[in-house]
Amino acid sequence: MTEDQIKQVIFKILRGIAPESDPSGLAPDENIRRALDIDSFDALNFFIRLHEELGVSIPESDYGQLNTLAEIVRYLLAHAH
């Protein structure tokens, strides 16, 4: 899976969680939760949906290091099969 494909999946999930937002306008180093006003419940749903869509299991202990688009994409690229 390419970086662009991963970003498209991320944007699709974020549009479902925060439909009033435009996640494609996020800067790579911008905190997604703050920028899109995502609470902890929505953040959990985001990680669950990433697992469902991409098959990448993200342990809860890793959630804290996945705050920006760049961090999430790097993580998913490193852990994708």
C-alpha positions in Angstrom: 0.0 0.0 0.0 1.3 3.4 -0.9 1.4 6.6 1.2 -1.3 8.2 -1.0 -3.6 5.1 -0.6 -3.2 5.2 3.1 -3.9 9.0 3.2 -7.1 8.4 1.2 -8.3 5.8 3.7 -7.5 8.1 6.6 -9.4 11.0 5.0 -12.4 8.7 4.3 -12.5 7.6 7.9 -12.0 11.1 9.2 -14.9 12.5 7.0 -17.1 9.8 8.5 -16.1 10.8 12.1 -16.1 14.6 11.5 -18.3 15.2 8.4 -18.2 18.9 8.7 -14.4 19.0 8.3 -12.0 18.7 5.4 -9.2 16.4 6.5 -7.4 16.7 3.2 -6.5 20.3 4.2 -4.5 19.0 7.3 -0.8 19.9 7.5 1.3 16.7 7.9 2.5 17.8 11.3 -0.9 19.2 12.6 -2.5 17.4 15.5 -5.6 15.8 13.9 -7.6 15.5 17.1 -7.2 19.2 17.9 -7.6 20.4 14.3 -10.8 18.4 13.7 -12.1 18.6 17.3 -12.2 14.8 17.7 -12.9 13.5 21.2 -11.4 10.4 22.7 -14.4 8.2 21.7 -14.1 9.3 18.1 -10.3 8.8 18.2 -10.9 5.2 19.4 -13.4 4.7 16.5 -10.8 6.1 14.1 -8.2 3.5 15.2 -10.7 0.7 15.0 -11.8 1.8 11.5 -8.1 1.9 10.4 -7.7 -1.7 11.6 -10.9 -2.7 9.7 -9.9 -0.9 6.5 -6.2 -1.7 6.4 -5.8 -4.8 8.5 -3.2 -3.1 10.7 -3.6 -3.8 14.4 -2.8 -0.7 16.4 -2.3 -1.5 20.1 -3.8 1.0 22.5 -0.4 1.7 23.9 0.6 3.2 20.5 -2.4 5.7 20.3 -0.5 8.4 22.1 2.3 8.6 19.5 -0.2 8.8 16.6 -1.3 12.4 16.6 -0.4 13.9 13.2 -1.1 12.7 9.7 2.6 12.2 9.1 2.9 10.0 12.3 -0.1 7.9 11.4 1.0 7.4 7.8 4.6 6.4 8.9 3.2 4.0 11.4 0.8 2.3 9.0 3.5 2.1 6.3 5.8 0.4 8.8 3.2 -2.1 10.0 1.2 -2.9 6.8 1.6 -6.3 5.4 
